[in-house]
Amino acid sequence: MVVGAIVIAVCLLLAVLAFLAPRLSRHPQHGVNRAFSGGQRGASRLPGALGRWLQRPFSFSRRAANRSASAGRRGRAKLHP
C-alpha cells in the first residue's frame, strides 16, 4: 500500500516537472530509473520463480514513471505551435 502511494507520488511529480521544465526533468527521471532498476536487479537475484515475481513491481513502477514523464513532455509540446 505504501509502495503504491510512493509510486503514484513519483509519477505525478515527474509528470508535473516534465510539463513545467521538460529539459530539467531528464535528470530526476534518470534517478528514478536507477532506483527502480537497482531494486529490480536485487530482486531478480533471488532463486527461481521468487526472483521473477519480486522484480515485477519494480519494472512496473519504472515503466509507469517513464510513461508519466513522457506524457508530461508530450503535453508541453502540444502547447507550443
MOPAC internal coordinates of N, CA, C and O (Angstrom, degrees):
PM7 1SCF
backbone

  N    0.0000 0     0.00 0     0.00 0    0    0    0
  C    1.4414 1     0.00 0     0.00 0    1    0    0
  C    1.5269 1   110.61 1     0.00 0    2    1    0
  O    1.2310 1   120.85 1   132.91 1    3    2    1
  N    1.3215 1   115.98 1   -47.09 1    3    2    1
  C    1.4609 1   120.69 1  -179.43 1    5    3    2
  C    1.5366 1   109.88 1   -67.34 1    6    5    3
  O    1.2310 1   120.89 1   140.83 1    7    6    5
  N    1.3262 1   115.90 1   -39.17 1    7    6    5
  C    1.4611 1   120.06 1   179.74 1    9    7    6
  C    1.5238 1   110.20 1   -63.22 1   10    9    7
  O    1.2310 1   120.44 1   138.91 1   11   10    9
  N    1.3239 1   116.77 1   -41.09 1   11   10    9
  C    1.4633 1   120.85 1   177.94 1   13   11   10
  C    1.5246 1   111.59 1   -61.99 1   14   13   11
  O    1.2310 1   120.57 1   139.49 1   15   14   13
  N    1.3120 1   116.52 1   -40.51 1   15   14   13
  C    1.4630 1   120.26 1   178.41 1   17   15   14
  C    1.5273 1   111.09 1   -65.09 1   18   17   15
  O    1.2310 1   120.59 1   140.96 1   19   18   17
  N    1.3195 1   116.47 1   -39.04 1   19   18   17
  C    1.4649 1   120.17 1   178.63 1   21   19   18
  C    1.5152 1   110.67 1   -65.56 1   22   21   19
  O    1.2310 1   120.52 1   137.64 1   23   22   21
  N    1.3370 1   116.62 1   -42.36 1   23   22   21
  C    1.4661 1   120.58 1   179.60 1   25   23   22
  C    1.5231 1   110.64 1   -63.12 1   26   25   23
  O    1.2310 1   120.21 1   136.99 1   27   26   25
  N    1.3131 1   117.20 1   -43.01 1   27   26   25
  C    1.4631 1   120.79 1   179.31 1   29   27   26
  C    1.5251 1   110.38 1   -64.29 1   30   29   27
  O    1.2310 1   120.09 1   137.66 1   31   30   29
  N    1.3238 1   117.42 1   -42.34 1   31   30   29
  C    1.4632 1   120.56 1   179.13 1   33   31   30
  C    1.5221 1   111.21 1   -63.43 1   34   33   31
  O    1.2310 1   120.28 1   137.76 1   35   34   33
  N    1.3242 1   117.06 1   -42.24 1   35   34   33
  C    1.4679 1   120.94 1   179.19 1   37   35   34
  C    1.5175 1   110.30 1   -64.40 1   38   37   35
  O    1.2310 1   120.19 1   137.55 1   39   38   37
  N    1.3257 1   117.24 1   -42.45 1   39   38   37
  C    1.4658 1   120.59 1  -179.97 1   41   39   38
  C    1.5253 1   111.05 1   -63.41 1   42   41   39
  O    1.2310 1   120.45 1   135.91 1   43   42   41
  N    1.3204 1   116.75 1   -44.09 1   43   42   41
  C    1.4677 1   119.44 1   179.06 1   45   43   42
  C    1.5227 1   111.37 1   -65.55 1   46   45   43
  O    1.2310 1   120.53 1   138.81 1   47   46   45
  N    1.3133 1   116.60 1   -41.19 1   47   46   45
  C    1.4640 1   120.18 1   179.04 1   49   47   46
  C    1.5293 1   111.00 1   -62.92 1   50   49   47
  O    1.2310 1   120.24 1   136.92 1   51   50   49
  N    1.3340 1   117.15 1   -43.08 1   51   50   49
  C    1.4605 1   120.08 1   178.61 1   53   51   50
  C    1.5163 1   111.62 1   -65.18 1   54   53   51
  O    1.2310 1   120.10 1   140.33 1   55   54   53
  N    1.3317 1   117.42 1   -39.67 1   55   54   53
  C    1.4641 1   120.59 1  -179.75 1   57   55   54
  C    1.5296 1   110.72 1   -64.48 1   58   57   55
  O    1.2310 1   120.48 1   135.32 1   59   58   57
  N    1.3204 1   116.69 1   -44.68 1   59   58   57
  C    1.4687 1   120.19 1   179.58 1   61   59   58
  C    1.5251 1   110.22 1   -66.07 1   62   61   59
  O    1.2310 1   120.16 1   136.61 1   63   62   61
  N    1.3142 1   117.29 1   -43.39 1   63   62   61
  C    1.4566 1   120.56 1   179.21 1   65   63   62
  C    1.5283 1   111.29 1   -64.05 1   66   65   63
  O    1.2310 1   120.58 1   138.89 1   67   66   65
  N    1.3339 1   116.50 1   -41.11 1   67   66   65
  C    1.4590 1   119.89 1   179.31 1   69   67   66
  C    1.5201 1   111.08 1   -66.76 1   70   69   67
  O    1.2310 1   120.24 1   148.25 1   71   70   69
  N    1.3133 1   117.14 1   -31.75 1   71   70   69
  C    1.4629 1   119.76 1   178.32 1   73   71   70
  C    1.5255 1   111.36 1   -73.37 1   74   73   71
  O    1.2310 1   120.51 1   138.38 1   75   74   73
  N    1.3235 1   116.63 1   -41.62 1   75   74   73
  C    1.4605 1   120.18 1  -176.83 1   77   75   74
  C    1.5227 1   112.88 1   -79.04 1   78   77   75
  O    1.2310 1   120.01 1   141.20 1   79   78   77
  N    1.3186 1   117.58 1   -38.80 1   79   78   77
  C    1.4642 1   121.84 1  -177.43 1   81   79   78
  C    1.5277 1   108.96 1  -141.96 1   82   81   79
  O    1.2310 1   120.00 1   -97.07 1   83   82   81
  N    1.3371 1   117.60 1    82.93 1   83   82   81
  C    1.4668 1   119.97 1  -173.99 1   85   83   82
  C    1.5252 1   114.22 1   -58.22 1   86   85   83
  O    1.2310 1   119.70 1   139.72 1   87   86   85
  N    1.3001 1   118.18 1   -40.28 1   87   86   85
  C    1.4620 1   119.90 1  -178.07 1   89   87   86
  C    1.5180 1   112.00 1   -73.01 1   90   89   87
  O    1.2310 1   120.64 1   144.32 1   91   90   89
  N    1.3117 1   116.39 1   -35.68 1   91   90   89
  C    1.4640 1   120.14 1  -178.91 1   93   91   90
  C    1.5267 1   112.54 1   -76.35 1   94   93   91
  O    1.2310 1   120.06 1   168.03 1   95   94   93
  N    1.3164 1   117.48 1   -11.97 1   95   94   93
  C    1.4613 1   119.97 1  -177.93 1   97   95   94
  C    1.5233 1   112.16 1   -84.87 1   98   97   95
  O    1.2310 1   119.51 1   171.52 1   99   98   97
  N    1.3186 1   118.54 1    -8.48 1   99   98   97
  C    1.4680 1   120.69 1  -178.67 1  101   99   98
  C    1.5293 1   111.75 1   -66.71 1  102  101   99
  O    1.2310 1   120.38 1   138.75 1  103  102  101
  N    1.3241 1   116.88 1   -41.25 1  103  102  101
  C    1.4609 1   119.93 1  -177.49 1  105  103  102
  C    1.5363 1   112.09 1   -66.84 1  106  105  103
  O    1.2310 1   118.94 1   132.53 1  107  106  105
  N    1.3365 1   119.63 1   -47.47 1  107  106  105
  C    1.4704 1   118.42 1   175.94 1  109  107  106
  C    1.5261 1   112.74 1   -62.32 1  110  109  107
  O    1.2310 1   120.16 1   145.08 1  111  110  109
  N    1.3285 1   117.31 1   -34.92 1  111  110  109
  C    1.4578 1   119.77 1   177.84 1  113  111  110
  C    1.5297 1   110.22 1   -64.37 1  114  113  111
  O    1.2310 1   120.41 1   140.00 1  115  114  113
  N    1.3135 1   116.83 1   -40.00 1  115  114  113
  C    1.4544 1   120.53 1   178.20 1  117  115  114
  C    1.5314 1   110.64 1   -64.63 1  118  117  115
  O    1.2310 1   120.16 1   141.50 1  119  118  117
  N    1.3235 1   117.29 1   -38.50 1  119  118  117
  C    1.4575 1   120.89 1   177.48 1  121  119  118
  C    1.5209 1   112.33 1   -64.81 1  122  121  119
  O    1.2310 1   120.48 1   139.21 1  123  122  121
  N    1.3252 1   116.68 1   -40.79 1  123  122  121
  C    1.4669 1   120.74 1   177.41 1  125  123  122
  C    1.5218 1   109.43 1   -64.34 1  126  125  123
  O    1.2310 1   120.24 1   137.59 1  127  126  125
  N    1.3364 1   117.15 1   -42.41 1  127  126  125
  C    1.4615 1   120.75 1   178.67 1  129  127  126
  C    1.5278 1   111.08 1   -60.95 1  130  129  127
  O    1.2310 1   120.42 1   137.85 1  131  130  129
  N    1.3215 1   116.80 1   -42.15 1  131  130  129
  C    1.4653 1   119.84 1  -179.84 1  133  131  130
  C    1.5222 1   111.01 1   -65.10 1  134  133  131
  O    1.2310 1   120.24 1   140.50 1  135  134  133
  N    1.3285 1   117.15 1   -39.50 1  135  134  133
  C    1.4618 1   120.05 1  -179.33 1  137  135  134
  C    1.5258 1   111.08 1   -66.10 1  138  137  135
  O    1.2310 1   120.43 1   132.18 1  139  138  137
  N    1.3222 1   116.79 1   -47.82 1  139  138  137
  C    1.4590 1   119.41 1  -179.39 1  141  139  138
  C    1.5237 1   111.55 1   -69.73 1  142  141  139
  O    1.2310 1   119.99 1   145.23 1  143  142  141
  N    1.3230 1   117.63 1   -34.77 1  143  142  141
  C    1.4650 1   119.87 1   178.58 1  145  143  142
  C    1.5239 1   111.07 1   -67.41 1  146  145  143
  O    1.2310 1   120.34 1   143.43 1  147  146  145
  N    1.3146 1   116.95 1   -36.57 1  147  146  145
  C    1.4602 1   120.04 1   177.13 1  149  147  146
  C    1.5221 1   111.69 1   -63.46 1  150  149  147
  O    1.2310 1   120.65 1   137.35 1  151  150  149
  N    1.3264 1   116.36 1   -42.65 1  151  150  149
  C    1.4591 1   119.79 1   176.10 1  153  151  150
  C    1.5150 1   112.14 1   -64.67 1  154  153  151
  O    1.2310 1   121.05 1   140.89 1  155  154  153
  N    1.3208 1   115.59 1   -39.11 1  155  154  153
  C    1.4640 1   120.01 1   179.35 1  157  155  154
  C    1.5199 1   110.80 1   -65.60 1  158  157  155
  O    1.2310 1   120.20 1   137.92 1  159  158  157
  N    1.3265 1   117.21 1   -42.08 1  159  158  157
  C    1.4636 1   120.57 1   178.40 1  161  159  158
  C    1.5210 1   111.21 1   -63.90 1  162  161  159
  O    1.2310 1   120.71 1   137.13 1  163  162  161
  N    1.3254 1   116.24 1   -42.87 1  163  162  161
  C    1.4621 1   119.57 1   179.28 1  165  163  162
  C    1.5158 1   112.44 1   -63.48 1  166  165  163
  O    1.2310 1   120.48 1   138.68 1  167  166  165
  N    1.3237 1   116.68 1   -41.32 1  167  166  165
  C    1.4670 1   120.20 1  -179.87 1  169  167  166
  C    1.5248 1   111.49 1   -70.62 1  170  169  167
  O    1.2310 1   120.17 1   148.36 1  171  170  169
  N    1.3131 1   117.29 1   -31.64 1  171  170  169
  C    1.4603 1   119.39 1  -177.38 1  173  171  170
  C    1.5258 1   112.03 1   -72.30 1  174  173  171
  O    1.2310 1   119.86 1   164.77 1  175  174  173
  N    1.3145 1   117.87 1   -15.23 1  175  174  173
  C    1.4672 1   120.59 1   179.45 1  177  175  174
  C    1.5224 1   112.60 1   -78.41 1  178  177  175
  O    1.2310 1   120.43 1   169.70 1  179  178  177
  N    1.3157 1   116.79 1   -10.30 1  179  178  177
  C    1.4607 1   119.54 1   177.37 1  181  179  178
  C    1.5274 1   109.21 1   -70.37 1  182  181  179
  O    1.2310 1   119.87 1   -27.62 1  183  182  181
  N    1.3025 1   117.86 1   152.38 1  183  182  181
  C    1.4599 1   119.74 1  -173.20 1  185  183  182
  C    1.5280 1   114.14 1   -73.26 1  186  185  183
  O    1.2310 1   121.50 1   -38.08 1  187  186  185
  N    1.3251 1   114.74 1   141.92 1  187  186  185
  C    1.4587 1   123.30 1   169.72 1  189  187  186
  C    1.5032 1   115.45 1    62.48 1  190  189  187
  O    1.2310 1   121.95 1    39.00 1  191  190  189
  N    1.3348 1   113.86 1  -141.00 1  191  190  189
  C    1.4605 1   120.79 1  -175.30 1  193  191  190
  C    1.5255 1   111.84 1   -66.46 1  194  193  191
  O    1.2310 1   120.29 1   152.36 1  195  194  193
  N    1.3166 1   117.04 1   -27.64 1  195  194  193
  C    1.4618 1   120.14 1   179.77 1  197  195  194
  C    1.5303 1   110.72 1   -60.60 1  198  197  195
  O    1.2310 1   120.27 1   138.75 1  199  198  197
  N    1.3183 1   117.10 1   -41.25 1  199  198  197
  C    1.4604 1   121.10 1   178.26 1  201  199  198
  C    1.5134 1   112.09 1   -64.90 1  202  201  199
  O    1.2310 1   120.65 1   140.62 1  203  202  201
  N    1.3286 1   116.35 1   -39.38 1  203  202  201
  C    1.4743 1   119.49 1   179.01 1  205  203  202
  C    1.5152 1   111.02 1   -68.41 1  206  205  203
  O    1.2310 1   120.17 1   140.58 1  207  206  205
  N    1.3273 1   117.29 1   -39.42 1  207  206  205
  C    1.4529 1   120.33 1  -177.95 1  209  207  206
  C    1.5270 1   112.32 1   -71.28 1  210  209  207
  O    1.2310 1   120.49 1   141.59 1  211  210  209
  N    1.3163 1   116.67 1   -38.41 1  211  210  209
  C    1.4639 1   118.90 1  -175.94 1  213  211  210
  C    1.5224 1   113.26 1   -79.16 1  214  213  211
  O    1.2310 1   119.32 1   163.42 1  215  214  213
  N    1.3265 1   118.90 1   -16.58 1  215  214  213
  C    1.4597 1   118.88 1   177.88 1  217  215  214
  C    1.5242 1   111.94 1   -85.51 1  218  217  215
  O    1.2310 1   119.73 1   163.89 1  219  218  217
  N    1.3135 1   118.12 1   -16.11 1  219  218  217
  C    1.4626 1   120.75 1  -177.73 1  221  219  218
  C    1.5225 1   114.35 1   -61.59 1  222  221  219
  O    1.2310 1   118.65 1   135.62 1  223  222  221
  N    1.3338 1   120.19 1   -44.38 1  223  222  221
  C    1.4677 1   118.09 1   178.81 1  225  223  222
  C    1.5305 1   112.78 1   -59.93 1  226  225  223
  O    1.2310 1   120.45 1   145.10 1  227  226  225
  N    1.3220 1   116.75 1   -34.90 1  227  226  225
  C    1.4616 1   119.45 1   179.46 1  229  227  226
  C    1.5226 1   111.40 1   -69.58 1  230  229  227
  O    1.2310 1   120.24 1   138.34 1  231  230  229
  N    1.3261 1   117.15 1   -41.66 1  231  230  229
  C    1.4625 1   119.26 1   179.64 1  233  231  230
  C    1.5204 1   110.31 1   -67.77 1  234  233  231
  O    1.2310 1   120.20 1   140.96 1  235  234  233
  N    1.3411 1   117.22 1   -39.04 1  235  234  233
  C    1.4629 1   120.35 1   177.55 1  237  235  234
  C    1.5231 1   110.80 1   -62.73 1  238  237  235
  O    1.2310 1   120.36 1   137.38 1  239  238  237
  N    1.3268 1   116.91 1   -42.62 1  239  238  237
  C    1.4657 1   120.81 1  -179.51 1  241  239  238
  C    1.5211 1   111.03 1   -66.44 1  242  241  239
  O    1.2310 1   120.35 1   139.90 1  243  242  241
  N    1.3227 1   116.94 1   -40.10 1  243  242  241
  C    1.4670 1   120.42 1   179.05 1  245  243  242
  C    1.5246 1   110.91 1   -63.76 1  246  245  243
  O    1.2310 1   120.50 1   135.23 1  247  246  245
  N    1.3336 1   116.64 1   -44.77 1  247  246  245
  C    1.4626 1   119.87 1   179.07 1  249  247  246
  C    1.5176 1   111.53 1   -65.52 1  250  249  247
  O    1.2310 1   119.95 1   141.75 1  251  250  249
  N    1.3437 1   117.70 1   -38.25 1  251  250  249
  C    1.4573 1   121.01 1   178.51 1  253  251  250
  C    1.5235 1   111.20 1   -64.33 1  254  253  251
  O    1.2310 1   119.94 1   139.07 1  255  254  253
  N    1.3184 1   117.72 1   -40.93 1  255  254  253
  C    1.4593 1   121.00 1   178.67 1  257  255  254
  C    1.5268 1   110.75 1   -65.99 1  258  257  255
  O    1.2310 1   120.22 1   139.52 1  259  258  257
  N    1.3287 1   117.19 1   -40.48 1  259  258  257
  C    1.4644 1   120.39 1   178.77 1  261  259  258
  C    1.5234 1   111.21 1   -66.18 1  262  261  259
  O    1.2310 1   120.34 1   138.88 1  263  262  261
  N    1.3277 1   116.95 1   -41.12 1  263  262  261
  C    1.4678 1   119.95 1   177.77 1  265  263  262
  C    1.5152 1   111.16 1   -64.13 1  266  265  263
  O    1.2310 1   120.46 1   140.07 1  267  266  265
  N    1.3184 1   116.72 1   -39.93 1  267  266  265
  C    1.4487 1   121.21 1  -179.87 1  269  267  266
  C    1.5242 1   111.15 1   -63.45 1  270  269  267
  O    1.2310 1   120.38 1   135.12 1  271  270  269
  N    1.3037 1   116.88 1   -44.88 1  271  270  269
  C    1.4654 1   120.32 1  -179.86 1  273  271  270
  C    1.5191 1   110.67 1   -66.79 1  274  273  271
  O    1.2310 1   119.97 1   138.79 1  275  274  273
  N    1.3178 1   117.66 1   -41.21 1  275  274  273
  C    1.4668 1   118.94 1  -179.82 1  277  275  274
  C    1.5200 1   110.81 1   -68.79 1  278  277  275
  O    1.2310 1   119.75 1   146.97 1  279  278  277
  N    1.3322 1   118.08 1   -33.03 1  279  278  277
  C    1.4591 1   120.51 1   177.06 1  281  279  278
  C    1.5276 1   110.65 1   -66.12 1  282  281  279
  O    1.2310 1   120.21 1   141.37 1  283  282  281
  N    1.3246 1   117.20 1   -38.63 1  283  282  281
  C    1.4636 1   119.96 1   176.96 1  285  283  282
  C    1.5147 1   111.35 1   -64.26 1  286  285  283
  O    1.2310 1   119.98 1   140.13 1  287  286  285
  N    1.3249 1   117.64 1   -39.87 1  287  286  285
  C    1.4677 1   120.68 1   178.25 1  289  287  286
  C    1.5243 1   111.21 1   -68.39 1  290  289  287
  O    1.2310 1   120.44 1   141.19 1  291  290  289
  N    1.3265 1   116.77 1   -38.81 1  291  290  289
  C    1.4802 1   119.59 1   178.45 1  293  291  290
  C    1.5204 1   109.92 1   -65.19 1  294  293  291
  O    1.2310 1   120.15 1   138.75 1  295  294  293
  N    1.3356 1   117.32 1   -41.25 1  295  294  293
  C    1.4685 1   120.54 1   178.27 1  297  295  294
  C    1.5117 1   111.74 1   -62.47 1  298  297  295
  O    1.2310 1   120.59 1   140.00 1  299  298  297
  N    1.3069 1   116.48 1   -40.00 1  299  298  297
  C    1.4641 1   120.06 1   178.14 1  301  299  298
  C    1.5204 1   110.79 1   -66.95 1  302  301  299
  O    1.2310 1   119.98 1   141.76 1  303  302  301
  N    1.3335 1   117.63 1   -38.24 1  303  302  301
  C    1.4547 1   121.14 1  -178.87 1  305  303  302
  C    1.5264 1   111.35 1   -67.45 1  306  305  303
  O    1.2310 1   119.77 1   151.23 1  307  306  305
  N    1.3085 1   118.04 1   -28.77 1  307  306  305
  C    1.4644 1   121.17 1   179.46 1  309  307  306
  C    1.5187 1   112.25 1   -72.71 1  310  309  307
  O    1.2310 1   120.21 1   157.41 1  311  310  309
  N    1.3269 1   117.20 1   -22.59 1  311  310  309
  C    1.4651 1   120.24 1  -179.47 1  313  311  310
  C    1.5254 1   112.21 1   -72.01 1  314  313  311
  O    1.2310 1   120.54 1   144.48 1  315  314  313
  N    1.3102 1   116.58 1   -35.52 1  315  314  313
  C    1.4540 1   120.97 1  -176.66 1  317  315  314
  C    1.5165 1   110.10 1   -93.15 1  318  317  315
  O    1.2310 1   119.87 1   -54.34 1  319  318  317
  N    1.3324 1   117.85 1   125.66 1  319  318  317
  C    1.4743 1   119.84 1   179.70 1  321  319  318
  C    1.4979 1   113.45 1   -72.70 1  322  321  319
  O    1.2310 1   120.10 1   180.00 1  323  322  321

